[in-house]
Amino acid sequence: VFAPAMGSAVVGRKVPCVVVLNFSPGLTAAARLFVQAPGALPKWINHGYSAAERKEVYDIGGLLAVSSVILQRDLLTGNLHPSKIDGIVVWDAHRLDETRPETFIVR
């Protein structure tokens, strides 16, 4: 999902914030075989980051692989405002149903 109104006009942030959901570490390792450009692979945001650290990473932007549980929590607590998200990529989106957190996030 990409939408210009979702935040690409945010002043002061030069790098779009694109969130990748359901992208496993194994997929990242496989992608390294094909991708040569630095920064083209997603940065992993996991439980090892504090809420403040995640907020900093979101503010910087880039291609971010975030667990759906963490992203859902950050959206609900205001740690990440939806207007800062320029795009969402959902890996294996065809497997989602109404009970998955990814469905909430995309809505």
MDAnalysis code that builds the backbone (N, CA, C; Angstrom):
import MDAnalysis as mda
import numpy as np

u = mda.Universe.empty(321, n_residues=107, atom_resindex=np.repeat(np.arange(107), 3), trajectory=True)
u.add_TopologyAttr("name", ["N", "CA", "C"] * 107)
u.add_TopologyAttr("resid", np.arange(1, 108))
u.add_TopologyAttr("resname", ["VAL", "PHE", "ALA", "PRO", "ALA", "MET", "GLY", "SER", "ALA", "VAL", "VAL", "GLY", "ARG", "LYS", "VAL", "PRO", "CYS", "VAL", "VAL", "VAL", "LEU", "ASN", "PHE", "SER", "PRO", "GLY", "LEU", "THR", "ALA", "ALA", "ALA", "ARG", "LEU", "PHE", "VAL", "GLN", "ALA", "PRO", "GLY", "ALA", "LEU", "PRO", "LYS", "TRP", "ILE", "ASN", "HIS", "GLY", "TYR", "SER", "ALA", "ALA", "GLU", "ARG", "LYS", "GLU", "VAL", "TYR", "ASP", "ILE", "GLY", "GLY", "LEU", "LEU", "ALA", "VAL", "SER", "SER", "VAL", "ILE", "LEU", "GLN", "ARG", "ASP", "LEU", "LEU", "THR", "GLY", "ASN", "LEU", "HIS", "PRO", "SER", "LYS", "ILE", "ASP", "GLY", "ILE", "VAL", "VAL", "TRP", "ASP", "ALA", "HIS", "ARG", "LEU", "ASP", "GLU", "THR", "ARG", "PRO", "GLU", "THR", "PHE", "ILE", "VAL", "ARG"])
u.atoms.positions = np.array([
    [0.861, -1.163, 0.000],
    [0.000, 0.000, 0.000],
    [0.904, 1.221, 0.000],
    [0.791, 2.049, -1.002],
    [1.530, 3.298, -1.062],
    [0.542, 4.417, -1.295],
    [0.632, 5.462, -0.510],
    [-0.296, 6.579, -0.672],
    [0.423, 7.873, -0.355],
    [0.452, 8.836, -1.298],
    [1.138, 10.092, -1.054],
    [0.615, 10.822, 0.171],
    [-0.639, 10.696, 0.474],
    [-1.210, 11.405, 1.612],
    [-0.834, 10.768, 2.943],
    [-0.180, 9.603, 2.914],
    [0.150, 8.907, 4.156],
    [1.359, 9.508, 4.859],
    [2.049, 10.466, 4.255],
    [3.154, 11.058, 4.990],
    [4.342, 11.461, 4.156],
    [4.314, 11.301, 2.852],
    [5.493, 11.624, 2.057],
    [5.779, 13.121, 2.025],
    [4.824, 13.933, 2.452],
    [5.033, 15.375, 2.459],
    [5.471, 15.884, 3.825],
    [5.846, 14.986, 4.737],
    [6.268, 15.399, 6.063],
    [7.542, 16.231, 5.942],
    [7.512, 17.415, 6.503],
    [8.639, 18.342, 6.404],
    [9.795, 17.853, 7.271],
    [10.992, 17.942, 6.745],
    [12.185, 17.609, 7.504],
    [12.628, 16.156, 7.395],
    [11.830, 15.288, 6.856],
    [12.223, 13.888, 6.704],
    [12.457, 13.637, 5.231],
    [13.698, 13.284, 4.895],
    [14.061, 13.116, 3.494],
    [13.859, 11.688, 2.995],
    [13.930, 10.724, 3.893],
    [13.844, 9.322, 3.505],
    [12.440, 8.805, 3.825],
    [11.738, 8.244, 2.836],
    [10.408, 7.689, 3.119],
    [10.488, 6.548, 4.125],
    [9.450, 6.395, 4.911],
    [9.349, 5.300, 5.874],
    [8.447, 4.234, 5.264],
    [9.049, 3.117, 4.888],
    [8.299, 2.010, 4.295],
    [8.444, 0.813, 5.227],
    [7.308, 0.291, 5.665],
    [7.279, -0.813, 6.614],
    [7.056, -2.114, 5.857],
    [7.865, -3.128, 6.178],
    [7.720, -4.458, 5.589],
    [7.262, -5.405, 6.692],
    [6.125, -6.044, 6.468],
    [5.580, -6.994, 7.446],
    [5.749, -8.420, 6.936],
    [5.958, -9.347, 7.859],
    [6.088, -10.786, 7.563],
    [7.335, -11.119, 6.751],
    [8.364, -10.310, 6.843],
    [9.607, -10.564, 6.114],
    [10.574, -11.208, 7.091],
    [10.866, -12.467, 6.906],
    [11.662, -13.223, 7.868],
    [13.159, -12.976, 7.687],
    [13.936, -13.273, 8.723],
    [15.395, -13.168, 8.590],
    [15.931, -14.058, 7.458],
    [15.305, -15.194, 7.236],
    [15.722, -16.079, 6.140],
    [15.547, -15.427, 4.783],
    [14.463, -14.683, 4.610],
    [14.238, -13.959, 3.358],
    [15.277, -12.861, 3.168],
    [15.646, -12.214, 4.255],
    [16.668, -11.169, 4.170],
    [17.995, -11.773, 3.725],
    [18.352, -12.914, 4.295],
    [19.596, -13.577, 3.912],
    [19.573, -13.951, 2.437],
    [18.443, -14.457, 1.966],
    [18.324, -14.819, 0.552],
    [18.386, -13.569, -0.328],
    [17.767, -12.491, 0.109],
    [17.759, -11.255, -0.679],
    [19.162, -10.665, -0.815],
    [20.019, -10.883, 0.185],
    [21.401, -10.368, 0.124],
    [22.158, -10.938, -1.082],
    [21.760, -12.108, -1.538],
    [22.411, -12.720, -2.687],
    [22.119, -11.942, -3.974],
    [20.984, -11.227, -4.000],
    [20.550, -10.562, -5.224],
    [20.637, -9.041, -5.169],
    [20.664, -8.477, -3.979],
    [20.624, -7.018, -3.834],
    [22.021, -6.513, -3.505],
    [22.504, -5.585, -4.300],
    [23.840, -5.039, -4.092],
    [23.825, -3.643, -3.481],
    [22.729, -2.917, -3.634],
    [22.678, -1.524, -3.169],
    [22.591, -1.471, -1.646],
    [23.472, -0.679, -1.019],
    [23.379, -0.531, 0.432],
    [22.073, 0.155, 0.802],
    [21.463, -0.277, 1.867],
    [20.201, 0.308, 2.297],
    [18.982, -0.253, 1.592],
    [19.185, -1.142, 0.624],
    [18.051, -1.707, -0.107],
    [17.372, -2.823, 0.676],
    [18.092, -3.432, 1.593],
    [17.501, -4.469, 2.428],
    [16.878, -3.824, 3.659],
    [15.806, -4.404, 4.169],
    [15.151, -3.779, 5.323],
    [15.987, -3.844, 6.591],
    [15.856, -2.803, 7.391],
    [16.464, -2.793, 8.718],
    [15.490, -3.501, 9.651],
    [15.999, -4.422, 10.459],
    [15.152, -5.205, 11.349],
    [14.854, -4.453, 12.629],
    [13.581, -4.307, 12.952],
    [13.144, -3.701, 14.202],
    [12.453, -4.814, 14.987],
    [13.059, -5.189, 16.129],
    [12.495, -6.292, 16.903],
    [12.385, -5.909, 18.373],
    [12.116, -6.882, 19.223],
    [11.911, -6.635, 20.649],
    [13.159, -6.111, 21.354],
    [14.300, -6.172, 20.705],
    [15.529, -5.662, 21.299],
    [15.609, -4.139, 21.318],
    [14.723, -3.482, 20.580],
    [14.686, -2.023, 20.552],
    [13.688, -1.517, 21.594],
    [14.080, -0.491, 22.339],
    [13.119, 0.148, 23.246],
    [12.147, 0.981, 22.420],
    [11.066, 1.414, 23.044],
    [10.088, 2.249, 22.335],
    [10.745, 3.532, 21.837],
    [11.624, 4.120, 22.638],
    [12.311, 5.354, 22.235],
    [13.233, 5.107, 21.041],
    [13.932, 3.968, 21.044],
    [14.811, 3.626, 19.918],
    [14.001, 3.390, 18.652],
    [12.870, 2.711, 18.780],
    [12.013, 2.485, 17.606],
    [11.502, 3.805, 17.050],
    [11.117, 4.714, 17.922],
    [10.633, 6.022, 17.473],
    [11.708, 6.745, 16.673],
    [12.948, 6.685, 17.138],
    [14.070, 7.300, 16.409],
    [14.221, 6.687, 15.021],
    [14.143, 5.367, 14.947],
    [14.289, 4.676, 13.665],
    [13.143, 5.057, 12.730],
    [11.921, 5.100, 13.246],
    [10.770, 5.509, 12.430],
    [10.963, 6.925, 11.903],
    [11.472, 7.821, 12.759],
    [11.664, 9.210, 12.355],
    [12.716, 9.352, 11.259],
    [13.734, 8.497, 11.301],
    [14.776, 8.523, 10.264],
    [14.209, 8.010, 8.944],
    [13.361, 6.989, 9.023],
    [12.756, 6.420, 7.822],
    [13.596, 5.306, 7.239],
    [13.283, 4.926, 6.031],
    [13.971, 3.841, 5.356],
    [13.061, 2.637, 5.201],
    [13.639, 1.544, 4.775],
    [12.919, 0.287, 4.603],
    [13.053, -0.488, 5.910],
    [11.937, -0.675, 6.624],
    [11.966, -1.232, 7.969],
    [11.148, -2.508, 8.054],
    [11.786, -3.599, 8.434],
    [11.088, -4.859, 8.689],
    [10.730, -4.871, 10.169],
    [9.438, -4.789, 10.455],
    [8.952, -4.696, 11.825],
    [7.980, -5.838, 12.066],
    [8.061, -6.437, 13.254],
    [7.064, -7.467, 13.564],
    [5.705, -6.791, 13.671],
    [4.677, -7.494, 13.255],
    [3.338, -6.909, 13.254],
    [2.871, -6.582, 14.668],
    [3.281, -7.361, 15.657],
    [2.886, -7.093, 17.040],
    [3.509, -5.786, 17.523],
    [4.785, -5.576, 17.250],
    [5.458, -4.343, 17.650],
    [4.865, -3.153, 16.915],
    [4.644, -3.278, 15.625],
    [4.092, -2.167, 14.858],
    [2.681, -1.826, 15.340],
    [1.873, -2.831, 15.597],
    [0.527, -2.588, 16.092],
    [0.581, -1.845, 17.430],
    [1.462, -2.272, 18.333],
    [1.605, -1.604, 19.629],
    [2.050, -0.158, 19.444],
    [3.027, 0.072, 18.555],
    [3.523, 1.430, 18.348],
    [2.458, 2.342, 17.740],
    [1.612, 1.802, 16.873],
    [0.520, 2.598, 16.308],
    [-0.527, 2.930, 17.373],
    [-0.855, 1.951, 18.206],
    [-1.886, 2.163, 19.220],
    [-1.428, 3.080, 20.355],
    [-0.139, 3.057, 20.676],
    [0.366, 3.887, 21.773],
    [0.818, 5.265, 21.311],
    [0.822, 5.505, 20.003],
    [1.249, 6.803, 19.489],
    [2.747, 6.925, 19.280],
    [3.475, 5.830, 19.466],
    [4.918, 5.854, 19.225],
    [5.218, 6.062, 17.734],
    [4.310, 5.645, 16.883],
    [4.411, 5.876, 15.440],
    [3.055, 6.376, 14.957],
    [3.037, 7.577, 14.436],
    [1.792, 8.112, 13.886],
    [1.633, 7.590, 12.464],
    [0.427, 7.168, 12.085],
    [0.215, 6.624, 10.732],
    [0.647, 7.573, 9.614],
    [0.619, 8.875, 9.855],
    [1.010, 9.829, 8.812],
    [2.498, 9.755, 8.476],
    [3.287, 9.120, 9.336],
    [4.724, 8.977, 9.068],
    [5.041, 7.772, 8.195],
    [4.045, 6.932, 7.931],
    [4.250, 5.744, 7.105],
    [3.942, 6.095, 5.655],
    [4.951, 5.961, 4.796],
    [4.780, 6.259, 3.380],
    [4.352, 5.043, 2.577],
    [4.618, 3.848, 3.087],
    [4.237, 2.645, 2.372],
    [4.285, 1.435, 3.280],
    [3.489, 0.431, 2.932],
    [3.463, -0.828, 3.677],
    [3.555, -1.964, 2.663],
    [4.505, -2.858, 2.896],
    [4.648, -4.055, 2.071],
    [4.328, -5.240, 2.974],
    [3.373, -6.049, 2.562],
    [2.995, -7.228, 3.356],
    [3.406, -8.474, 2.583],
    [4.421, -9.136, 3.098],
    [4.891, -10.379, 2.491],
    [3.867, -11.469, 2.785],
    [3.546, -12.298, 1.822],
    [2.554, -13.371, 1.959],
    [1.180, -12.824, 2.361],
    [0.801, -11.699, 1.787],
    [-0.483, -11.061, 2.128],
    [-1.672, -11.978, 1.840],
    [-1.525, -12.884, 0.907],
    [-2.625, -13.784, 0.570],
    [-2.975, -14.735, 1.710],
    [-2.115, -14.828, 2.710],
    [-2.379, -15.724, 3.844],
    [-3.108, -15.027, 5.001],
    [-3.334, -13.735, 4.890],
    [-3.948, -12.986, 5.988],
    [-5.447, -13.217, 6.057],
    [-5.978, -13.078, 7.278],
    [-7.423, -13.089, 7.473],
    [-7.766, -11.986, 8.479],
    [-9.008, -11.884, 8.835],
    [-9.486, -10.796, 9.703],
    [-8.887, -10.820, 11.100],
    [-8.348, -11.950, 11.543],
    [-7.840, -12.059, 12.912],
    [-6.377, -11.662, 13.043],
    [-5.704, -11.422, 11.938],
    [-4.260, -11.131, 11.970],
    [-3.993, -9.665, 12.273],
    [-2.924, -9.361, 13.023],
    [-2.596, -7.962, 13.310],
    [-2.258, -7.156, 12.046],
    [-1.767, -7.832, 11.018],
    [-1.436, -7.141, 9.778],
    [-2.684, -6.508, 9.146],
    [-3.822, -7.182, 9.315],
    [-5.077, -6.648, 8.767],
    [-5.427, -5.338, 9.472],
    [-5.255, -5.287, 10.770],
    [-5.487, -4.052, 11.520],
    [-4.539, -2.959, 11.039],
    [-3.273, -3.290, 10.892],
    [-2.258, -2.311, 10.512],
    [-2.558, -1.699, 9.152],
    [-2.913, -2.517, 8.194],
    [-3.158, -2.016, 6.835],
    [-4.401, -1.132, 6.805],
    [-5.380, -1.444, 7.630],
    [-6.579, -0.613, 7.667],
    [-6.249, 0.730, 8.241],
])
